Amino acid sequence: MFNFQSPAESAVLAQLEGKCQELLAYLRMYPQDRVYPAAQLEELLRNLGRWEQVFMGFAPQAQQLSMMGYGQLSQRLNFVLNDLRNVTGIYRQMYDNALRTQQKQQDIWTNARNDGLRNMQRAGDYARSVSTTWVQDMMALNEKRCLYCDNYIGTSDGICPDCERKRRLMGL
């Protein structure tokens, strides 16, 4: 089977191939084996959408030539568009993964910050509790009250006989 081209189809095919080479040169700047920030991939996806529009610009000519019996441009254009959509899908997946990773990192930092704040709050609460207890014990000793039951004992020993007995029984 012979594959004939009209001069018009040959010229438009050459333009299409030129655009394909430009796109390939652009895509070489974004190897798929690397990790990119979500913002960079978002920009790449926008540009790939623009490239699709560039190639869609060939569709009216391809359709017209196809109706005249010259289908090579139409076949090549369909192949290029399918390939571009596949590549766009791969980069979209990379973009989605980058967004998920970015969200996980933000969650980790948020959790770490919240845990740190909670720990600082607990440490402050504990320090206040110890301080308050110490002040209360010092006041009890000065007022000659038992440190445990707060009853007046008349001496500065700090523990009444009942509390002392209970502590011995408990092994403290």
C-alpha positions in Angstrom: 0.0 0.0 0.0 1.3 3.4 -0.9 1.2 6.3 1.5 0.7 9.5 -0.4 1.1 12.9 1.1 0.0 16.2 -0.3 2.4 19.1 -0.2 0.0 20.8 2.3 0.0 17.7 4.6 3.8 17.5 4.4 4.1 21.1 5.4 1.7 20.8 8.3 3.4 17.5 9.4 6.7 19.3 9.5 5.2 22.0 11.7 3.7 19.4 14.0 7.1 17.6 14.2 8.8 20.9 15.0 6.3 21.4 17.9 6.9 17.9 19.1 10.6 18.5 19.2 10.0 21.7 21.2 7.8 19.8 23.7 10.4 17.1 24.0 13.1 19.7 24.7 10.9 21.2 27.4 10.1 17.8 29.0 13.8 16.9 29.2 14.0 19.6 31.9 11.7 17.5 34.0 13.0 13.9 34.2 10.4 11.6 35.7 12.9 10.0 38.0 13.2 13.1 40.2 11.1 14.6 43.0 9.8 18.1 42.4 8.0 20.5 44.7 4.2 20.6 44.2 4.3 24.2 42.9 6.8 23.3 40.2 4.7 20.4 39.1 1.6 22.6 39.1 3.3 25.0 36.7 4.4 22.1 34.5 0.9 20.8 34.3 -0.4 24.2 33.3 2.2 24.3 30.6 1.3 20.8 29.4 -2.3 22.0 29.1 -1.0 24.9 26.9 0.9 22.4 24.8 -2.2 20.3 24.4 -4.0 23.5 23.1 -1.1 24.1 20.7 -1.5 20.6 19.3 -5.3 20.8 19.2 -4.7 23.8 16.9 -3.6 21.3 14.2 -7.0 19.4 14.5 -9.0 21.4 11.9 -6.3 21.0 9.3 -5.9 17.3 10.1 -9.6 16.8 9.8 -9.8 18.7 6.5 -6.9 16.8 5.0 -8.3 13.5 6.3 -11.6 14.2 4.4 -9.5 14.8 1.3 -7.9 11.3 1.7 -4.7 12.4 3.4 -4.8 10.8 6.9 -1.1 10.9 8.0 -1.5 14.2 9.8 -4.6 13.0 11.6 -2.9 9.8 12.7 0.2 11.5 13.9 -1.8 14.2 15.7 -3.8 11.5 17.5 -0.7 9.7 18.5 0.9 12.9 19.8 -2.2 13.9 21.8 -2.5 10.4 23.3 1.2 10.5 24.3 0.9 14.0 25.7 -2.2 12.9 27.8 -0.3 9.9 29.1 2.7 12.1 30.1 0.3 14.6 31.7 -1.2 11.8 33.7 2.2 10.7 35.0 3.1 14.3 36.0 -0.4 14.7 37.5 0.3 11.6 39.6 3.6 13.1 40.7 1.8 16.3 41.6 -0.8 14.5 43.7 2.0 12.6 45.5 3.9 15.8 46.1 0.8 17.3 47.6 0.2 14.3 49.8 3.9 14.4 50.9 3.7 18.2 51.6 0.5 17.7 53.6 2.1 14.9 55.6 5.1 17.1 56.3 2.8 19.9 57.5 1.0 17.5 59.7 4.2 16.3 61.2 5.4 19.8 62.0 2.0 20.7 63.4 1.9 17.6 65.6 5.5 18.3 66.7 4.7 21.9 67.5 1.5 20.9 69.4 3.3 18.1 71.3 6.0 20.6 72.3 3.5 23.1 73.5 1.6 20.4 75.4 4.9 19.3 77.0 5.8 22.8 77.9 2.3 23.3 79.4 2.6 20.1 81.5 6.1 21.1 82.6 4.8 24.5 83.7 1.8 23.0 85.4 4.1 20.6 87.2 6.5 23.4 88.3 3.5 25.4 89.6 2.2 22.4 91.4 5.5 21.7 93.1 6.0 25.3 93.9 2.5 25.6 95.4 3.0 22.4 97.4 6.3 23.6 98.7 4.8 27.0 99.8 1.9 25.2 101.5 4.2 22.9 103.3 6.4 25.8 104.5 3.3 27.6 105.7 2.1 24.4 107.5 5.5 24.0 109.2 5.5 27.7 110.2 1.9 27.4 111.6 2.8 24.1 113.3 0.3 22.0 111.3 0.6 18.5 110.0 1.8 18.3 106.4 -0.7 15.5 105.6 -3.9 16.1 107.5 -3.4 19.9 108.2 -4.3 19.4 111.9 -2.6 21.6 114.5 0.2 19.7 116.2 1.9 22.4 118.2 5.4 21.4 117.1 7.4 22.0 114.0 8.0 18.3 113.3 5.6 18.5 110.4 3.7 15.2 111.0 1.1 14.4 113.6 1.3 11.0 115.4 -1.7 9.6 113.5 -0.2 10.4 110.1 3.2 9.1 111.3 1.5 5.8 112.3 -0.3 5.5 109.0 2.9 6.1 107.0 4.7 3.4 108.9 1.9 0.9 108.3 2.1 1.8 104.6 5.8 1.3 104.6 6.7 4.9 103.7 
